[in-house]
Amino acid sequence: MHRIPPRVHRTPSAHHRALLALLLTVVVLLSGCTTDTSAKSGPGASGGSPSVGASSPSGAGRDLAARYHKGGGDPGVYGITYTKGRGGSPVLTVWTRKRSGYGGGFDDFAKTLTSFLAGRGVDLAQGCVLTVYGPDGTTLHHYDTTLEQAT
């Protein structure tokens, strides 16, 4: 007779935990996206002219964008910053050379960006606020995937 060996319980590896975190992030991003303009925040969101901050990322923001490119991210992105927002969720700001935004490709862009940032230790478990500015500082996309927005 053939004997079946006992199963060994293994703890999840760091790779598995990272994959699980990424999947959770994607679910949160896709379930809570809004295009409601009344939810806009950040420079230029009020409809007035954008501030200098909306049209020019800091040196650290340009450096992070360069690392994003090396990791396979969109080469049109020239600035990425993130800070803690309400409730501790990250507020992501992206500057792109695309004049009309990402259109139907926005989901792929957002997945690539959040995957990159999660790999850098940005905690996206509670969602995030993502604002994308064009080269002239206009708001191209604004998505709020925080748990407050998703409910």
Z-matrix of the N, CA and C atoms (Angstrom, degrees):
N
C 1 1.440
C 2 1.523 1 109.79
N 3 1.302 2 114.54 1 152.37
C 4 1.464 3 121.49 2 178.90
C 5 1.525 4 109.20 3 -94.35
N 6 1.301 5 115.86 4 125.96
C 7 1.450 6 120.65 5 -178.04
C 8 1.539 7 110.13 6 -94.95
N 9 1.316 8 117.19 7 133.71
C 10 1.461 9 122.61 8 179.75
C 11 1.525 10 107.90 9 -90.45
N 12 1.341 11 116.40 10 123.71
C 13 1.469 12 119.09 11 -179.04
C 14 1.532 13 110.38 12 -69.41
N 15 1.333 14 116.52 13 151.10
C 16 1.475 15 119.48 14 178.92
C 17 1.522 16 110.02 15 -67.95
N 18 1.336 17 115.83 16 150.45
C 19 1.466 18 121.51 17 178.91
C 20 1.521 19 109.36 18 -78.62
N 21 1.293 20 114.78 19 138.62
C 22 1.452 21 121.15 20 178.54
C 23 1.529 22 107.09 21 -102.22
N 24 1.331 23 116.35 22 127.40
C 25 1.461 24 120.34 23 178.96
C 26 1.527 25 108.61 24 -81.51
N 27 1.324 26 115.57 25 125.90
C 28 1.459 27 120.79 26 179.49
C 29 1.527 28 109.17 27 -115.53
N 30 1.282 29 115.17 28 143.21
C 31 1.461 30 118.79 29 174.62
C 32 1.528 31 107.95 30 -80.13
N 33 1.333 32 116.88 31 149.04
C 34 1.471 33 119.09 32 -179.51
C 35 1.521 34 111.64 33 -62.35
N 36 1.316 35 115.31 34 138.53
C 37 1.461 36 120.07 35 178.00
C 38 1.524 37 110.01 36 -76.12
N 39 1.308 38 115.60 37 168.39
C 40 1.467 39 120.68 38 177.39
C 41 1.522 40 109.99 39 -59.92
N 42 1.321 41 116.65 40 -35.87
C 43 1.467 42 121.22 41 179.01
C 44 1.526 43 110.17 42 -63.03
N 45 1.322 44 117.33 43 -44.77
C 46 1.455 45 120.97 44 179.72
C 47 1.527 46 111.28 45 -65.94
N 48 1.339 47 116.89 46 -39.80
C 49 1.466 48 119.77 47 178.24
C 50 1.527 49 110.55 48 -65.29
N 51 1.319 50 117.17 49 -39.82
C 52 1.467 51 120.58 50 178.75
C 53 1.523 52 110.52 51 -65.43
N 54 1.323 53 117.19 52 -40.46
C 55 1.460 54 121.19 53 178.35
C 56 1.521 55 110.46 54 -64.21
N 57 1.328 56 116.64 55 -42.19
C 58 1.454 57 120.86 56 178.07
C 59 1.528 58 110.70 57 -62.84
N 60 1.341 59 117.30 58 -42.42
C 61 1.463 60 121.19 59 178.14
C 62 1.526 61 110.86 60 -62.99
N 63 1.328 62 116.88 61 -40.38
C 64 1.457 63 121.23 62 178.91
C 65 1.520 64 110.58 63 -64.30
N 66 1.314 65 117.25 64 -44.83
C 67 1.470 66 120.36 65 179.43
C 68 1.521 67 111.13 66 -62.52
N 69 1.322 68 116.70 67 -41.27
C 70 1.458 69 120.73 68 177.12
C 71 1.525 70 110.35 69 -61.77
N 72 1.319 71 116.44 70 -41.62
C 73 1.458 72 121.09 71 179.51
C 74 1.517 73 110.98 72 -62.42
N 75 1.319 74 117.00 73 -44.40
C 76 1.463 75 121.19 74 179.92
C 77 1.530 76 110.00 75 -62.31
N 78 1.325 77 116.82 76 -43.10
C 79 1.463 78 120.23 77 179.28
C 80 1.522 79 109.95 78 -61.48
N 81 1.320 80 116.88 79 -45.41
C 82 1.459 81 120.74 80 179.92
C 83 1.526 82 110.06 81 -63.40
N 84 1.324 83 117.23 82 -44.48
C 85 1.464 84 120.56 83 -179.39
C 86 1.520 85 111.78 84 -61.66
N 87 1.316 86 116.74 85 -44.56
C 88 1.458 87 119.90 86 -175.96
C 89 1.518 88 112.58 87 -76.83
N 90 1.313 89 118.40 88 -26.17
C 91 1.458 90 119.85 89 -177.38
C 92 1.514 91 113.23 90 -86.04
N 93 1.317 92 118.49 91 -22.35
C 94 1.456 93 119.62 92 -173.47
C 95 1.505 94 115.11 93 -114.27
N 96 1.312 95 119.12 94 10.96
C 97 1.454 96 120.58 95 -176.75
C 98 1.518 97 110.96 96 -67.24
N 99 1.311 98 115.28 97 141.30
C 100 1.453 99 120.64 98 177.41
C 101 1.511 100 109.13 99 -137.45
N 102 1.307 101 115.77 100 146.68
C 103 1.455 102 120.57 101 173.78
C 104 1.516 103 109.79 102 -111.86
N 105 1.320 104 117.46 103 15.40
C 106 1.452 105 123.48 104 179.44
C 107 1.522 106 109.60 105 -63.21
N 108 1.330 107 117.12 106 115.05
C 109 1.459 108 120.37 107 -177.30
C 110 1.516 109 112.07 108 -70.04
N 111 1.338 110 117.92 109 -19.85
C 112 1.457 111 118.77 110 178.21
C 113 1.516 112 111.53 111 -71.54
N 114 1.340 113 117.78 112 -16.65
C 115 1.462 114 121.88 113 179.51
C 116 1.524 115 112.24 114 -88.24
N 117 1.321 116 116.85 115 0.34
C 118 1.465 117 119.40 116 -177.04
C 119 1.505 118 111.60 117 -63.65
N 120 1.310 119 114.17 118 146.88
C 121 1.450 120 120.48 119 174.23
C 122 1.501 121 108.17 120 -146.34
N 123 1.294 122 116.58 121 168.86
C 124 1.456 123 119.98 122 178.12
C 125 1.510 124 111.59 123 96.34
N 126 1.325 125 116.25 124 178.33
C 127 1.455 126 121.39 125 -176.76
C 128 1.515 127 111.64 126 -61.31
N 129 1.310 128 116.56 127 133.50
C 130 1.456 129 121.15 128 176.08
C 131 1.502 130 114.04 129 79.18
N 132 1.326 131 120.22 130 -1.43
C 133 1.455 132 121.99 131 -175.65
C 134 1.518 133 111.94 132 -73.01
N 135 1.293 134 119.47 133 -22.23
C 136 1.452 135 121.36 134 -176.41
C 137 1.525 136 112.23 135 -79.01
N 138 1.312 137 117.48 136 -1.87
C 139 1.450 138 120.67 137 179.30
C 140 1.515 139 112.33 138 97.11
N 141 1.332 140 117.91 139 -11.91
C 142 1.450 141 121.63 140 177.93
C 143 1.511 142 110.02 141 -78.48
N 144 1.303 143 115.78 142 -173.69
C 145 1.456 144 118.08 143 178.97
C 146 1.524 145 109.84 144 -71.35
N 147 1.318 146 116.77 145 144.57
C 148 1.466 147 119.71 146 -177.65
C 149 1.514 148 111.11 147 -68.67
N 150 1.312 149 114.74 148 151.79
C 151 1.463 150 119.24 149 177.31
C 152 1.526 151 109.10 150 -81.22
N 153 1.317 152 115.49 151 172.40
C 154 1.459 153 119.99 152 178.64
C 155 1.518 154 110.82 153 -58.44
N 156 1.346 155 117.25 154 -35.87
C 157 1.456 156 121.28 155 -179.90
C 158 1.510 157 113.21 156 -61.06
N 159 1.332 158 117.10 157 -31.72
C 160 1.459 159 120.34 158 -179.42
C 161 1.522 160 111.91 159 -75.18
N 162 1.308 161 117.63 160 -22.06
C 163 1.457 162 119.04 161 -175.61
C 164 1.514 163 113.93 162 -106.58
N 165 1.331 164 118.30 163 -6.18
C 166 1.459 165 118.51 164 -179.07
C 167 1.534 166 110.99 165 -146.75
N 168 1.332 167 116.71 166 108.81
C 169 1.469 168 119.54 167 178.33
C 170 1.528 169 110.95 168 -70.59
N 171 1.322 170 115.44 169 157.95
C 172 1.468 171 121.37 170 177.55
C 173 1.526 172 110.07 171 -70.36
N 174 1.312 173 116.14 172 171.46
C 175 1.465 174 120.62 173 176.30
C 176 1.518 175 111.59 174 -59.65
N 177 1.349 176 116.78 175 -40.40
C 178 1.464 177 120.31 176 178.37
C 179 1.526 178 110.42 177 -64.99
N 180 1.334 179 116.86 178 -36.45
C 181 1.467 180 121.16 179 177.95
C 182 1.523 181 111.92 180 -66.08
N 183 1.342 182 116.37 181 -37.10
C 184 1.470 183 120.53 182 177.07
C 185 1.531 184 110.47 183 -70.07
N 186 1.331 185 116.62 184 -38.34
C 187 1.469 186 120.41 185 178.27
C 188 1.533 187 111.05 186 -64.51
N 189 1.332 188 116.76 187 -42.42
C 190 1.465 189 120.09 188 178.56
C 191 1.523 190 110.61 189 -63.94
N 192 1.326 191 117.53 190 -38.62
C 193 1.464 192 121.32 191 176.89
C 194 1.533 193 110.94 192 -63.42
N 195 1.325 194 117.34 193 -38.41
C 196 1.471 195 120.98 194 178.07
C 197 1.527 196 110.38 195 -63.52
N 198 1.343 197 117.64 196 -40.31
C 199 1.472 198 120.68 197 176.77
C 200 1.525 199 110.73 198 -67.16
N 201 1.323 200 116.58 199 -35.46
C 202 1.472 201 122.02 200 176.03
C 203 1.530 202 110.15 201 -61.63
N 204 1.329 203 117.51 202 -42.81
C 205 1.474 204 121.26 203 177.89
C 206 1.525 205 110.42 204 -61.42
N 207 1.343 206 116.32 205 -46.19
C 208 1.468 207 120.50 206 -178.84
C 209 1.517 208 111.27 207 -61.73
N 210 1.331 209 116.75 208 -27.30
C 211 1.461 210 121.65 209 178.40
C 212 1.519 211 113.15 210 -86.26
N 213 1.329 212 117.64 211 6.20
C 214 1.465 213 120.99 212 177.88
C 215 1.514 214 114.39 213 98.79
N 216 1.333 215 117.90 214 8.24
C 217 1.461 216 121.40 215 -179.62
C 218 1.511 217 112.85 216 -74.75
N 219 1.326 218 115.93 217 169.41
C 220 1.462 219 123.59 218 -177.91
C 221 1.527 220 111.10 219 -57.36
N 222 1.329 221 117.76 220 122.92
C 223 1.463 222 120.42 221 -179.46
C 224 1.524 223 113.48 222 -69.49
N 225 1.339 224 118.25 223 -13.31
C 226 1.458 225 121.15 224 177.18
C 227 1.516 226 113.41 225 -74.56
N 228 1.324 227 117.17 226 -15.87
C 229 1.458 228 121.62 227 -179.68
C 230 1.532 229 109.04 228 -77.63
N 231 1.328 230 116.68 229 126.40
C 232 1.464 231 118.89 230 179.09
C 233 1.525 232 112.99 231 -120.05
N 234 1.319 233 117.83 232 4.88
C 235 1.456 234 120.76 233 176.19
C 236 1.516 235 111.36 234 -161.53
N 237 1.330 236 117.20 235 138.10
C 238 1.465 237 123.13 236 176.03
C 239 1.525 238 107.21 237 -141.82
N 240 1.322 239 116.32 238 126.81
C 241 1.459 240 120.38 239 172.33
C 242 1.524 241 108.43 240 -133.16
N 243 1.330 242 115.72 241 157.91
C 244 1.459 243 120.12 242 173.04
C 245 1.520 244 109.30 243 -147.19
N 246 1.321 245 113.88 244 143.50
C 247 1.457 246 121.74 245 177.41
C 248 1.523 247 107.28 246 -137.93
N 249 1.330 248 116.27 247 168.75
C 250 1.469 249 120.58 248 175.06
C 251 1.523 250 108.28 249 -81.67
N 252 1.330 251 115.22 250 132.87
C 253 1.457 252 120.29 251 177.75
C 254 1.516 253 110.87 252 -106.73
N 255 1.317 254 115.63 253 -160.87
C 256 1.468 255 121.68 254 177.06
C 257 1.514 256 110.19 255 -54.24
N 258 1.290 257 118.00 256 135.02
C 259 1.454 258 121.59 257 176.79
C 260 1.521 259 114.01 258 70.49
N 261 1.322 260 117.87 259 7.88
C 262 1.456 261 120.79 260 178.05
C 263 1.515 262 115.37 261 87.98
N 264 1.325 263 118.20 262 -4.45
C 265 1.469 264 120.65 263 178.15
C 266 1.520 265 110.07 264 -71.87
N 267 1.329 266 117.50 265 143.34
C 268 1.464 267 119.61 266 -179.12
C 269 1.533 268 112.65 267 -69.03
N 270 1.307 269 115.27 268 144.70
C 271 1.459 270 122.59 269 170.82
C 272 1.526 271 105.24 270 -108.50
N 273 1.320 272 115.69 271 112.36
C 274 1.464 273 122.32 272 -177.18
C 275 1.523 274 109.16 273 -98.97
N 276 1.320 275 116.11 274 133.76
C 277 1.459 276 121.47 275 176.14
C 278 1.517 277 107.39 276 -124.99
N 279 1.333 278 115.03 277 129.06
C 280 1.463 279 121.38 278 -177.78
C 281 1.517 280 108.62 279 -127.61
N 282 1.327 281 116.02 280 136.15
C 283 1.455 282 122.36 281 173.60
C 284 1.518 283 107.76 282 -110.67
N 285 1.334 284 116.29 283 131.56
C 286 1.461 285 121.14 284 -178.95
C 287 1.522 286 110.44 285 -129.15
N 288 1.325 287 115.00 286 155.61
C 289 1.461 288 120.55 287 175.31
C 290 1.523 289 111.47 288 -83.56
N 291 1.328 290 117.34 289 -8.54
C 292 1.471 291 121.08 290 178.89
C 293 1.520 292 108.38 291 -69.96
N 294 1.296 293 116.68 292 126.14
C 295 1.464 294 121.24 293 -176.23
C 296 1.527 295 113.10 294 -79.72
N 297 1.321 296 117.23 295 -28.37
C 298 1.462 297 119.05 296 -176.40
C 299 1.525 298 112.76 297 -114.03
N 300 1.307 299 117.53 298 12.20
C 301 1.462 300 120.18 299 176.35
C 302 1.516 301 112.98 300 84.43
N 303 1.329 302 115.11 301 -162.26
C 304 1.456 303 121.40 302 -172.77
C 305 1.519 304 113.67 303 -104.30
N 306 1.321 305 118.26 304 -7.96
C 307 1.460 306 121.21 305 176.59
C 308 1.514 307 112.38 306 49.24
N 309 1.336 308 116.16 307 -130.60
C 310 1.460 309 122.04 308 -179.65
C 311 1.515 310 113.84 309 -66.82
N 312 1.317 311 118.01 310 -15.19
C 313 1.459 312 121.42 311 179.43
C 314 1.522 313 113.30 312 -90.54
N 315 1.343 314 116.86 313 7.85
C 316 1.455 315 119.45 314 -176.30
C 317 1.526 316 112.32 315 -63.62
N 318 1.324 317 118.36 316 -39.92
C 319 1.469 318 120.39 317 -179.46
C 320 1.525 319 111.38 318 -59.40
N 321 1.339 320 116.92 319 -43.46
C 322 1.465 321 120.03 320 178.21
C 323 1.532 322 110.60 321 -64.53
N 324 1.330 323 116.09 322 -42.19
C 325 1.458 324 120.21 323 177.65
C 326 1.528 325 110.16 324 -59.78
N 327 1.332 326 117.42 325 -47.85
C 328 1.467 327 121.54 326 -177.64
C 329 1.530 328 111.15 327 -63.84
N 330 1.331 329 117.53 328 -39.05
C 331 1.473 330 120.81 329 178.56
C 332 1.526 331 110.87 330 -64.23
N 333 1.329 332 116.46 331 -44.37
C 334 1.463 333 120.56 332 -179.99
C 335 1.525 334 110.35 333 -63.80
N 336 1.330 335 116.44 334 -44.26
C 337 1.464 336 121.18 335 -179.30
C 338 1.525 337 111.06 336 -63.88
N 339 1.334 338 117.66 337 -49.04
C 340 1.466 339 119.64 338 -177.13
C 341 1.521 340 111.41 339 -68.21
N 342 1.316 341 117.75 340 -33.51
C 343 1.454 342 120.71 341 176.05
C 344 1.527 343 110.14 342 -63.64
N 345 1.335 344 116.39 343 -44.62
C 346 1.461 345 121.40 344 177.79
C 347 1.526 346 110.74 345 -60.10
N 348 1.328 347 116.99 346 -47.79
C 349 1.463 348 120.57 347 -177.62
C 350 1.525 349 111.81 348 -68.22
N 351 1.333 350 117.48 349 -37.96
C 352 1.467 351 120.32 350 176.89
C 353 1.526 352 109.91 351 -62.33
N 354 1.324 353 116.92 352 -37.09
C 355 1.456 354 121.32 353 176.49
C 356 1.524 355 112.79 354 -66.47
N 357 1.322 356 116.59 355 -19.61
C 358 1.464 357 122.26 356 177.95
C 359 1.535 358 111.29 357 -95.68
N 360 1.350 359 116.30 358 5.85
C 361 1.462 360 120.08 359 176.26
C 362 1.517 361 115.75 360 93.39
N 363 1.330 362 118.44 361 8.01
C 364 1.459 363 120.76 362 177.20
C 365 1.529 364 107.93 363 -75.66
N 366 1.327 365 116.94 364 123.93
C 367 1.462 366 122.42 365 -177.35
C 368 1.528 367 109.16 366 -83.65
N 369 1.325 368 115.93 367 110.18
C 370 1.459 369 121.83 368 -178.70
C 371 1.529 370 112.16 369 -108.08
N 372 1.316 371 117.22 370 13.41
C 373 1.464 372 121.39 371 -176.27
C 374 1.527 373 112.31 372 -61.73
N 375 1.321 374 117.92 373 -29.20
C 376 1.466 375 121.25 374 179.88
C 377 1.526 376 111.88 375 -96.19
N 378 1.338 377 117.47 376 12.06
C 379 1.453 378 121.45 377 -177.25
C 380 1.513 379 110.46 378 87.26
N 381 1.314 380 116.20 379 -170.69
C 382 1.458 381 121.10 380 -179.91
C 383 1.519 382 109.61 381 -160.57
N 384 1.315 383 115.08 382 168.78
C 385 1.458 384 122.25 383 170.54
C 386 1.520 385 105.61 384 -112.53
N 387 1.326 386 116.37 385 123.01
C 388 1.464 387 121.78 386 -177.21
C 389 1.517 388 109.08 387 -119.23
N 390 1.328 389 116.37 388 122.25
C 391 1.457 390 121.67 389 175.70
C 392 1.519 391 107.76 390 -121.62
N 393 1.329 392 115.46 391 130.04
C 394 1.464 393 121.70 392 -179.92
C 395 1.528 394 107.93 393 -114.42
N 396 1.337 395 115.44 394 125.57
C 397 1.463 396 121.80 395 179.20
C 398 1.519 397 110.08 396 -107.60
N 399 1.325 398 115.48 397 144.06
C 400 1.452 399 121.84 398 175.34
C 401 1.513 400 110.87 399 -81.61
N 402 1.342 401 116.79 400 179.53
C 403 1.469 402 120.66 401 -175.94
C 404 1.527 403 113.57 402 -64.71
N 405 1.338 404 117.72 403 -22.92
C 406 1.462 405 120.06 404 178.68
C 407 1.526 406 112.06 405 -96.85
N 408 1.338 407 117.70 406 6.31
C 409 1.455 408 121.46 407 176.96
C 410 1.513 409 115.29 408 91.47
N 411 1.334 410 117.86 409 -0.20
C 412 1.457 411 119.14 410 178.80
C 413 1.527 412 110.30 411 -75.72
N 414 1.323 413 115.30 412 148.52
C 415 1.456 414 121.00 413 178.92
C 416 1.526 415 108.58 414 -76.30
N 417 1.337 416 116.53 415 119.61
C 418 1.460 417 121.61 416 179.03
C 419 1.527 418 111.57 417 -95.00
N 420 1.320 419 116.79 418 -39.28
C 421 1.466 420 122.43 419 -179.98
C 422 1.518 421 108.60 420 -142.50
N 423 1.312 422 114.62 421 145.39
C 424 1.468 423 120.31 422 172.38
C 425 1.525 424 107.36 423 -144.23
N 426 1.313 425 116.34 424 114.48
C 427 1.460 426 121.92 425 -179.14
C 428 1.510 427 109.98 426 -127.79
N 429 1.339 428 114.98 427 132.11
C 430 1.453 429 121.39 428 179.32
C 431 1.531 430 106.98 429 -116.98
N 432 1.313 431 117.14 430 110.82
C 433 1.465 432 121.04 431 -179.15
C 434 1.524 433 111.79 432 -111.67
N 435 1.338 434 116.39 433 18.41
C 436 1.444 435 118.54 434 178.68
C 437 1.524 436 109.80 435 -65.03
N 438 1.308 437 116.29 436 155.49
C 439 1.459 438 119.88 437 -177.66
C 440 1.515 439 111.71 438 -59.73
N 441 1.324 440 118.06 439 -32.15
C 442 1.466 441 121.08 440 176.91
C 443 1.513 442 110.60 441 -61.34
N 444 1.338 443 117.45 442 -39.55
C 445 1.456 444 122.98 443 -178.30
C 446 1.520 445 111.29 444 -76.33
N 447 1.330 446 117.96 445 -32.29
C 448 1.463 447 122.55 446 -173.94
C 449 1.518 448 112.43 447 -77.91
N 450 1.324 449 119.30 448 -16.78
C 451 1.463 450 120.12 449 -178.26
C 452 1.498 451 111.96 450 -90.96
